[in-house]
Amino acid sequence: MTQNKIIVTIGRQFGSGGHEVGRRLATELGIAFYDHEFVDMAVKKTGFHADYVKDNEEKAPDFVSGAMFSGMEMYQPSPYDRIQAEEYKLIRDIAAKESCVIVGRAADYILSDQSHVSIFLFAPMEDRVKRKMALLKPEDAAKMTPAAMEKIIKQMDKQRKRYYEYYTDMKWGARDSYDLLINTSRSGIDGAVKIIRTYIDECRGESIMPD
């Protein structure tokens, strides 16, 4: 990171609190936050329906794998890959112009040639099930069992892993791929934000914490 710009990318297991950590971190730092916002931006860029973009972003196709983002500045012809290509460009453009926190979308890899702090959040399955169950609306919670939620979490983790490893040449969640790996069950959401802020403070060599 430069002295004037802060860029943080957050990879996360499903249910580990990545969105909330990112949102709170961005708010405390007074910088832009991007997560679900990418759906609306990709809709404008591609012309696809919002539901189509939401259903197909951060996913990899079922056929042969490869590292699409490696040196990628080319147009991908299929509608599916076009979503990923547009989000790639959006992430590059955002990071070039402003300080920000970006959740998911292989942003750590896309910005690997730029100075930034890369985070990966994880937590035990039991705690992730409890977190996701607690976030359900009452009418949805009545229909969901912990076993069913665990199945959803495993599927989402598998989906994110396949996406990350298809579009990059790195391993999702591997310790060598990130600056910090944080167990949010131990740190809590606020604790994770504090850890990241302290790390940024040390990297910049100046205090960004409030008095």
Beta strands, then each sheet from edge to edge (+ up, - down):
strand 1: 7-12
strand 2: 32-34
strand 3: 100-103
strand 4: 117-122
strand 5: 180-183
sheet 1: 2+ 3+ 1+ 4+ 5+
end
